[in-house]
Amino acid sequence: MTCNPYIKVLGKRWSMPIIKELYHADTLGFMELKRRLNNVTPKMLSQRLKELSEHQILRKKDAENPKRTNYYLTNKGWHTYYIINKLTKIK
């Protein structure tokens, strides 16, 4: 049986920490995300942001500063965090 690509990307390293940070901060730039995630490499962060964007979990929005891109959760991303958060609290 094959795994749903949406579920597969959520299981990858850094996906849930990225979603969690965006959930709590609403909108973050690349460097702010990198700082908050501590040990993530720029390449890994870029790759994960791209994958999450492809699955409509987050979107990027250009800021007023042309060198800055902000990321935010879509409704799907908000619901994803909410569900995962509730599931992890089940005992």
C-alpha positions in Angstrom: 0.0 0.0 0.0 1.4 3.4 -0.9 1.5 6.3 1.5 -0.4 9.5 0.7 2.2 12.2 -0.4 0.6 14.7 2.0 1.2 12.4 4.9 4.7 11.5 3.6 5.8 15.2 3.6 4.5 15.7 7.1 6.6 12.8 8.3 9.8 14.3 7.0 12.3 15.9 9.3 11.6 19.6 10.0 8.1 19.6 8.5 6.3 19.7 11.8 8.7 22.1 13.5 8.2 24.5 10.5 4.4 24.2 10.7 4.6 24.7 14.5 6.7 27.9 14.2 4.4 29.3 11.5 1.3 28.4 13.6 2.6 30.4 16.6 4.1 33.3 14.7 1.6 33.7 11.9 4.1 34.9 9.3 7.9 34.4 9.3 10.7 35.2 6.9 13.3 32.5 5.8 16.1 33.8 8.2 13.7 34.0 11.1 12.5 30.5 10.5 16.1 29.3 10.3 17.0 31.1 13.5 14.1 29.6 15.4 14.7 26.1 14.1 18.3 26.2 15.2 20.1 23.3 13.5 18.3 23.2 10.2 20.6 23.9 7.2 19.5 26.6 4.6 19.3 23.8 1.9 17.1 21.6 4.1 14.8 24.5 5.1 14.4 25.6 1.4 13.6 22.0 0.4 11.0 21.5 3.1 9.4 24.9 2.5 9.1 24.0 -1.2 7.5 20.6 -0.4 5.1 22.1 2.1 4.1 24.8 -0.4 3.6 22.2 -3.1 1.1 20.4 -0.8 -0.7 23.8 -0.1 0.3 23.6 3.6 2.0 26.9 3.5 2.4 29.8 1.1 5.0 32.4 0.5 4.3 36.0 0.2 6.8 38.7 -1.0 7.4 41.3 1.6 7.8 45.0 0.9 11.6 44.5 1.1 12.4 42.8 -2.3 15.0 40.6 -0.7 12.6 39.1 1.9 10.0 36.4 1.4 7.6 35.6 4.2 5.9 32.3 4.8 2.5 31.6 6.3 0.2 28.7 6.9 -2.8 28.1 4.6 -6.1 26.9 6.1 -4.9 23.4 5.4 -1.7 24.1 7.3 -3.7 25.5 10.3 -5.9 22.5 10.3 -2.9 20.1 10.0 -1.3 21.6 13.0 -4.5 21.6 15.0 -5.1 17.9 14.3 -1.5 16.7 14.9 -1.4 18.7 18.1 -4.6 17.1 19.3 -3.4 13.6 18.3 -0.1 14.0 20.2 -2.0 14.9 23.4 -4.0 11.6 23.4 -2.9 9.2 26.1 
